[in-house]
């Protein structure tokens, strides 16, 4: 029987918590395709905290945050060996490329000729140096294709590719439920991991003196950056700041409680596909962001507002219920297109319908 296995061979264990994009994407693929064929989530022991046993293809090891890097790479390789040995020629293996270079080594060493291996790629980082490109070249002949957010990335990996967003909205045939404009708690929010290249500090500086309610919630390992945010929040009572791990429930609740979410992407984030922007739209909240490649579809789909410089951004222009409702209507239209992306993946992977 053909199975789709969405596998995370790195399986990052962050102090006993499932965090990050890989767990969310695994759930997304399970929701999308389990009514078509058997879908299993490949991950180490940490995955048992978020997923039912019957939905798991258990891998032996987690990579432990803060532990020896060489030991964690060995664990990735052992997970690769186990995955490729325990799957059949009928199985479709979709690899989430955490620890991509080590995973390429694992493919080179352990993948069988009959393994149906596809890789999800969000950027060209995995082939950004001569040594990385050489390692990828060794693995490439065992990889059937790439799932990616744009054609530039697909062409870079020189395999057949399928162009779809990071996440595909699985409830496109159901009404979008969202909080009414006047019931929102925050005017703006910035949710998720906090890094300088996400432009969080600049966004806080811009909105500090406006009186508009701003929520900033997420974790960071940059102590000086966190202290700078705390100093601004202490001086301006319109800013609510939580520098801490945010649970999935709080993450989605904060998005739903916000009139707009701000993605002030800078540096590396300007050209990297973003799961946060899709989480925001899937919860019916328009996006405000810095005009860049990662967010250009926001203007194309009319699901939010982009600026060239946040210091020239005028929040009063979009804090208007009529404008907000227009964006929300366009979000509904955008989500209705998601069925096409779902079908595109089915065709690319040649998934056969087995469940009626």
Phi, psi and omega in degrees: 000133178290132175235146170261123181243111178266108196245136174243093186285344175281316175051069186288123178256106184260085180056042177082010182243146169274111180229152172101178188295327190292322178291319179295319181292323177301315178296323180298314179293324177298315179296324184288318196241358184289343176272001179251315180207168177298129179237130177237148178256117180270119179195167180281190185305330181298334181293340179292341180284340184244344188230151178289149182304320184291343179265001188253141164253096191288128172261155189292328195229152164257153163270127187262120179302132179088354180269176183305127185295320180295319179298319179294322178295321176299321179296320177300315180296319179293325175294321176299312181301315181296314182300312184287331178283330188262005177251161185253169178298340179278341184286144174254117183258120176250113184267122168281126194268055167284137184060051193301315184295317177297322178296321176299320177297318178298321177296314181301316186281322195240342183292139178271160180300329184268359175293131177267092189253127174235145182242138173267125180233137180250349182201182177262013182302325183292345180230035189272359179220162180303319182291322178295318180295323179294316178297317179297321180301324178294325184273337193303321184294343179263002181254123184282330183185175183235137171254124191208164184276347179204165186291329180300315179293316179302315181292328181297328183269358169053039172226161173307142184222158178238123186263107179216161177295167178305311175244153173241125184292120186274351186250036185298340181263012180239154178299143177277120180261123179213162182284138180297152185308312185285351178262000180288143181275326184241146172284318181221153173215154172232111189239140176117184182303141186253119178223152179306321182288356172271358173065030184292317182297317180296321178296318178297318179298319182294321187265354186302321187263006185271338185084353179285142184285120181239128173253130172238120183218124179163173183256154174211150176258005180264097187298317182293323178293317178299318179295322177296321177294320179297321180298318178293315182296324180293332182270346186225112186283359174276355180254123176254121189237128174231103176263092186191169174296132180251123178292161178302318181299315179293320179305308182288326178295318179297319178299315182292334180275000185253140175291321178217149169252136183260129174236086184271058188295138177228172171052231186296334184285344182291339185240011184248134179298151189235124173285331182297320181297324179286320175304319181297310181293321181295341176258016172076018182252126178293158183252136168248127185204168176285132182294116182199173182300321183297333187242008186298333180291343177299316176288319182299321181267355179058043182252019180168194187230135177244146178234163177271331182212122185298333180289345175256003179285132180252100184298330182297337181293333184245356175276072185213128186298324180296312179296316179301317180293329175295316177298318181296321178297321179289329175298316179301319178295317179299317182292331179293341179278352188294335178302323179299319179294319178301313181294327180297318178293319179302315180293318183296317181274353182057048179284129179265132178290123181239344184246125181258000000 
